[in-house]
Amino acid sequence: MSRVIFMCGPSGAGKSTHAQRLESDGMARLSFDVEMWRRGISAVPLPPHVRDEIEGDLRARLLQLVAAGTDVVLDFSFWSRRMRDDYRKLLEPTGVVPETIYLATDRETVLRRMRARRGSHSDDFVLTEDLVAQYFDHFEAPTPDEGPLTVVR
């Protein structure tokens, strides 16, 4: 059975760096940012219809990979419990119980990292400081009652 990991944390928390390590260990990495970059999109936030299209493609790819027995790391923010629950429901018929890795990075570190971004590759999208602060302030941290959880500080 496939192993599925939800990378969880606000923009700038270090999710992609951690996910890339898992990818180098053999997991398939699915990422909104990589998919946006592949499509030539370099501005965020996305219009809702574009976001929905990308998410639909990523959800279908996730299910294909799981059906093939491939381990997958989802390099998304998983910023809300609702989103995490939605993906758990998507995976439920496959029997996979996803693990969550939450990067509990402090606000100042997140803001500093985001200020350093230059938009040079898919994991380097530039966001305004106000948008980063808004994402951080509205982030819903995962809790142990959601399922397997590892917190990285």
Backbone bond lengths (Angstrom), bond angles and torsions (degrees), N, CA, C in turn:
res aa  C-N    CA-C-N  psi(-1)  N-CA   C-N-CA  omega(-1)  CA-C   N-CA-C  phi
1 M - - - 1.460 - - 1.529 108.91 -
2 S 1.307 115.19 143.86 1.461 121.19 179.79 1.519 111.61 -67.89
3 R 1.308 113.77 152.51 1.460 122.05 170.97 1.530 105.76 -104.97
4 V 1.339 116.82 131.53 1.468 121.31 178.39 1.521 107.90 -124.27
5 I 1.320 114.81 130.03 1.463 121.40 179.28 1.516 109.33 -117.69
6 F 1.332 115.67 131.52 1.462 122.10 171.58 1.528 107.12 -94.48
7 M 1.315 117.98 116.57 1.460 120.81 170.21 1.527 106.03 -80.61
8 C 1.311 116.76 130.06 1.458 120.25 -170.21 1.531 110.24 -133.92
9 G 1.326 115.94 127.56 1.458 121.55 177.88 1.513 109.82 160.51
10 P 1.323 116.90 161.86 1.467 119.53 179.34 1.521 111.66 -71.18
11 S 1.322 116.43 167.36 1.460 121.35 176.02 1.517 109.20 -54.60
12 G 1.335 115.91 133.39 1.456 120.47 179.22 1.516 114.53 89.29
13 A 1.332 117.85 2.59 1.467 120.82 -178.22 1.529 112.75 -76.20
14 G 1.334 117.33 -22.42 1.459 121.27 -177.63 1.519 113.61 110.28
15 K 1.329 117.24 14.73 1.463 121.92 -176.95 1.528 111.78 -60.75
16 S 1.313 116.90 -47.87 1.465 119.40 -175.83 1.519 111.50 -65.56
17 T 1.309 117.78 -38.92 1.463 120.78 177.76 1.525 109.86 -60.26
18 H 1.329 116.53 -45.78 1.468 121.07 178.84 1.528 110.17 -65.67
19 A 1.330 117.02 -43.97 1.467 121.40 -179.37 1.529 111.27 -63.27
20 Q 1.325 117.44 -36.34 1.465 120.53 178.85 1.527 110.94 -65.50
21 R 1.335 117.06 -34.35 1.478 119.74 175.04 1.524 109.95 -63.21
22 L 1.334 116.36 -44.34 1.463 119.87 178.19 1.527 110.88 -63.73
23 E 1.319 116.22 -37.82 1.464 121.15 177.74 1.534 109.90 -63.13
24 S 1.322 117.26 -42.13 1.468 120.05 -179.99 1.533 111.29 -67.41
25 D 1.338 116.58 -20.41 1.466 121.53 175.34 1.525 112.27 -86.30
26 G 1.350 117.29 0.70 1.457 120.67 173.53 1.516 116.53 115.83
27 M 1.330 118.17 -3.75 1.468 119.30 178.78 1.533 109.71 -79.39
28 A 1.321 116.57 149.80 1.465 120.76 170.96 1.527 106.77 -80.54
29 R 1.324 117.13 134.36 1.472 121.15 179.21 1.516 108.92 -107.61
30 L 1.320 115.92 125.37 1.456 121.70 172.97 1.517 107.50 -110.23
31 S 1.341 115.95 132.92 1.456 121.01 -173.64 1.523 110.90 -144.75
32 F 1.335 115.13 131.10 1.466 119.48 172.78 1.524 109.83 -57.78
33 D 1.328 116.47 -46.07 1.462 120.48 -175.38 1.526 112.05 -62.28
34 V 1.325 116.94 -42.95 1.462 120.29 178.31 1.521 109.97 -63.64
35 E 1.324 116.58 -42.74 1.461 120.04 -179.65 1.527 111.08 -66.99
36 M 1.320 117.83 -38.76 1.468 120.59 176.61 1.530 109.87 -61.72
37 W 1.313 116.58 -46.90 1.468 122.16 -178.43 1.527 109.82 -61.50
38 R 1.328 116.30 -42.93 1.467 121.03 179.34 1.526 111.13 -59.68
39 R 1.313 116.96 -33.00 1.460 122.38 -179.94 1.527 112.92 -87.37
40 G 1.324 117.05 2.76 1.457 120.63 178.42 1.518 114.16 82.90
41 I 1.318 116.84 15.97 1.468 121.22 -179.64 1.517 108.36 -93.74
42 S 1.333 116.43 126.66 1.466 119.25 -179.52 1.529 112.50 -129.57
43 A 1.326 116.77 6.01 1.467 120.09 179.43 1.525 109.82 -117.15
44 V 1.314 114.97 135.96 1.456 121.31 177.39 1.511 108.79 -129.67
45 P 1.318 119.10 154.60 1.457 126.98 4.22 1.519 112.50 -75.21
46 L 1.312 114.43 161.26 1.462 121.50 -178.60 1.523 111.42 -81.55
47 P 1.336 116.61 148.35 1.465 118.70 169.08 1.531 108.18 -61.21
48 P 1.325 118.63 144.17 1.475 120.77 -176.13 1.524 114.74 -53.20
49 H 1.334 118.71 -39.80 1.466 119.43 -177.69 1.533 111.64 -67.90
50 V 1.318 117.58 -33.05 1.471 121.07 177.79 1.530 109.54 -72.01
51 R 1.314 115.72 -43.46 1.466 119.93 178.05 1.526 110.20 -59.79
52 D 1.327 117.15 -44.21 1.464 121.36 179.89 1.529 111.56 -62.84
53 E 1.320 116.60 -39.45 1.467 120.65 179.34 1.530 110.44 -64.70
54 I 1.333 116.20 -47.18 1.464 119.96 179.18 1.523 110.54 -62.86
55 E 1.328 116.64 -44.50 1.457 119.20 -179.85 1.523 111.29 -62.05
56 G 1.317 117.61 -40.61 1.469 120.37 177.58 1.516 111.74 -59.99
57 D 1.323 116.16 -42.87 1.469 120.42 178.05 1.525 111.15 -63.99
58 L 1.333 117.31 -42.65 1.461 120.99 -179.39 1.531 111.53 -67.94
59 R 1.317 116.74 -38.52 1.473 120.26 177.75 1.534 110.32 -63.12
60 A 1.328 116.89 -43.73 1.466 120.75 178.84 1.528 110.49 -63.55
61 R 1.327 116.62 -42.12 1.478 120.70 178.94 1.532 110.25 -64.18
62 L 1.333 117.41 -40.89 1.460 121.11 177.37 1.529 110.50 -56.71
63 L 1.312 116.75 -49.58 1.463 120.64 -178.49 1.527 111.66 -64.14
64 Q 1.340 117.56 -36.16 1.467 120.77 177.07 1.531 110.39 -64.48
65 L 1.337 115.89 -44.64 1.468 120.09 -179.10 1.531 111.25 -64.50
66 V 1.319 116.25 -43.13 1.470 120.47 179.14 1.532 109.88 -63.50
67 A 1.323 117.26 -42.37 1.470 120.71 178.66 1.530 111.07 -61.15
68 A 1.329 116.47 -30.30 1.465 121.37 179.20 1.531 112.22 -85.23
69 G 1.343 116.79 -1.57 1.459 120.42 179.26 1.515 114.52 81.16
70 T 1.319 116.86 17.85 1.464 121.99 -178.88 1.519 110.83 -86.86
71 D 1.320 116.18 138.84 1.464 121.56 173.58 1.516 108.78 -77.32
72 V 1.349 116.49 138.94 1.461 121.18 -172.79 1.520 110.67 -133.08
73 V 1.335 115.86 136.18 1.453 121.43 169.38 1.526 107.18 -111.44
74 L 1.332 115.28 125.35 1.460 121.20 178.37 1.522 107.66 -94.73
75 D 1.316 115.12 107.14 1.462 122.61 -177.91 1.529 108.25 -89.69
76 F 1.334 114.99 66.92 1.461 123.55 178.12 1.525 105.75 -113.47
77 S 1.311 117.87 178.40 1.471 119.33 175.63 1.524 110.97 -84.77
78 F 1.329 116.92 -30.09 1.463 121.70 -173.62 1.530 108.97 44.48
79 W 1.330 114.75 52.55 1.471 122.85 -170.86 1.530 113.85 -72.22
80 S 1.338 117.41 -16.80 1.467 118.71 -178.26 1.528 110.77 -129.42
81 R 1.298 114.80 151.24 1.475 120.05 175.61 1.527 108.97 -59.47
82 R 1.306 116.03 -38.91 1.467 120.17 -179.14 1.527 111.28 -58.31
83 M 1.334 117.40 -43.19 1.459 120.45 179.46 1.530 110.25 -65.93
84 R 1.316 116.51 -43.42 1.466 119.36 179.17 1.524 110.69 -62.20
85 D 1.332 116.76 -43.78 1.468 120.53 178.28 1.527 111.47 -62.35
86 D 1.330 116.70 -38.34 1.458 121.48 179.64 1.528 110.55 -61.96
87 Y 1.323 117.13 -43.29 1.466 120.15 179.20 1.527 111.50 -71.76
88 R 1.324 117.58 -31.87 1.468 119.58 174.49 1.535 109.78 -63.24
89 K 1.329 116.67 -42.23 1.473 120.89 178.06 1.528 111.03 -63.89
90 L 1.335 116.82 -38.60 1.456 120.96 177.36 1.527 110.74 -60.21
91 L 1.333 116.45 -40.06 1.458 121.32 -176.94 1.527 114.00 -83.85
92 E 1.311 116.81 -18.42 1.470 121.50 -175.10 1.527 113.77 -50.18
93 P 1.340 119.23 -47.17 1.476 118.81 -179.00 1.534 113.68 -63.74
94 T 1.327 117.49 -18.60 1.468 120.96 -179.86 1.521 111.83 -84.57
95 G 1.336 116.75 -13.91 1.453 121.06 -176.51 1.520 114.28 85.54
96 V 1.317 116.87 -3.67 1.468 120.95 -179.80 1.524 109.61 -78.21
97 V 1.325 116.01 130.58 1.462 121.99 172.54 1.524 105.80 -105.59
98 P 1.331 117.67 107.38 1.456 119.60 -175.99 1.527 112.47 -69.71
99 E 1.320 114.16 151.55 1.460 122.33 174.18 1.525 107.64 -101.83
100 T 1.315 116.60 146.49 1.465 120.77 176.37 1.517 108.83 -111.75
101 I 1.322 115.78 129.87 1.462 121.21 170.78 1.514 105.93 -111.47
102 Y 1.322 115.02 112.89 1.466 122.40 -177.17 1.519 109.43 -102.17
103 L 1.328 116.10 119.57 1.459 121.29 176.47 1.517 107.75 -91.17
104 A 1.309 115.92 98.95 1.470 122.97 -176.73 1.525 108.76 -85.06
105 T 1.308 114.86 77.81 1.465 122.41 -176.39 1.529 108.94 -98.10
106 D 1.326 116.39 137.11 1.461 119.85 -177.00 1.532 111.75 -70.67
107 R 1.304 115.27 159.14 1.467 123.42 -174.49 1.535 112.50 -58.45
108 E 1.326 117.73 -45.13 1.471 120.31 -177.52 1.522 111.15 -64.87
109 T 1.319 117.52 -39.22 1.465 120.59 177.69 1.522 110.53 -63.99
110 V 1.321 116.50 -44.70 1.464 121.11 178.06 1.534 110.05 -58.71
111 L 1.326 117.21 -48.69 1.470 120.47 -179.01 1.529 111.08 -62.94
112 R 1.326 117.61 -41.30 1.473 121.21 179.86 1.529 110.40 -62.65
113 R 1.316 116.17 -45.65 1.472 120.04 179.60 1.523 111.38 -62.38
114 M 1.310 116.72 -41.35 1.455 119.96 -178.61 1.527 111.63 -68.70
115 R 1.328 116.83 -34.39 1.477 120.12 176.25 1.524 111.74 -62.86
116 A 1.325 116.65 -28.53 1.461 121.58 -177.40 1.530 113.15 -81.85
117 R 1.297 117.67 -9.92 1.463 120.17 -177.83 1.527 111.21 -70.00
118 R 1.366 114.31 147.26 1.468 120.40 -177.52 1.522 113.53 -126.96
119 G 1.335 117.52 -1.88 1.460 120.11 178.86 1.514 113.94 73.85
120 S 1.341 116.75 30.18 1.457 120.40 -174.89 1.529 114.40 -90.16
121 H 1.321 118.57 -10.86 1.460 121.93 178.87 1.530 109.21 -160.05
122 S 1.321 115.80 179.14 1.467 120.56 -171.88 1.523 114.71 -65.04
123 D 1.313 118.20 -23.17 1.464 119.92 179.67 1.522 111.13 -103.35
124 D 1.329 116.23 25.43 1.461 121.76 -174.37 1.534 111.61 -134.75
125 F 1.335 116.92 32.16 1.460 119.97 -179.35 1.527 110.40 -62.15
126 V 1.316 115.52 137.19 1.460 121.74 178.37 1.524 108.86 -89.05
127 L 1.327 115.74 128.90 1.460 122.43 175.87 1.517 107.83 -124.35
128 T 1.328 116.24 150.27 1.465 118.56 176.25 1.531 109.02 -68.16
129 E 1.311 115.88 154.02 1.458 120.00 179.52 1.523 111.08 -61.24
130 D 1.329 116.26 -37.63 1.473 119.39 178.06 1.528 111.69 -62.23
131 L 1.337 116.74 -41.78 1.458 120.24 179.99 1.539 110.33 -67.29
132 V 1.326 116.94 -42.14 1.469 120.57 177.90 1.524 110.02 -60.35
133 A 1.332 116.60 -45.27 1.466 120.87 178.99 1.523 110.53 -61.92
134 Q 1.328 116.44 -41.06 1.464 120.30 179.02 1.531 110.46 -63.51
135 Y 1.342 117.16 -45.02 1.463 120.82 177.99 1.528 110.32 -59.43
136 F 1.332 116.44 -44.57 1.469 120.55 -179.02 1.525 110.65 -63.21
137 D 1.319 115.63 -46.48 1.468 120.67 -175.27 1.529 113.14 -67.36
138 H 1.336 117.63 -24.93 1.461 120.82 -178.49 1.533 112.94 -102.51
139 F 1.309 116.78 3.69 1.454 121.21 179.85 1.530 110.55 -68.41
140 E 1.325 116.97 134.37 1.470 122.56 178.51 1.526 108.52 -105.55
141 A 1.324 116.64 106.56 1.463 121.11 -178.24 1.528 110.72 -64.35
142 P 1.330 116.73 140.88 1.460 119.80 177.69 1.530 110.80 -70.41
143 T 1.326 115.10 157.06 1.460 121.60 179.97 1.530 108.99 -125.04
144 P 1.335 117.23 156.66 1.467 120.36 -177.63 1.525 114.22 -58.60
145 D 1.325 118.49 -25.31 1.463 119.38 -179.98 1.532 112.84 -69.99
146 E 1.333 117.77 -8.23 1.469 120.92 178.78 1.526 112.38 -81.28
147 G 1.321 117.14 -15.24 1.468 120.03 -177.53 1.514 109.52 130.64
148 P 1.340 116.77 -168.33 1.461 120.59 -177.30 1.531 111.32 -53.62
149 L 1.341 115.50 127.11 1.463 121.27 -174.13 1.514 109.97 -139.71
150 T 1.330 115.70 130.51 1.461 122.86 170.92 1.514 106.79 -119.41
151 V 1.332 116.04 127.96 1.466 121.23 178.40 1.533 107.67 -105.17
152 V 1.336 115.42 125.50 1.462 121.86 178.18 1.517 106.85 -110.00
153 R 1.333 116.31 121.56 1.472 120.94 179.94 1.502 110.45 -107.49
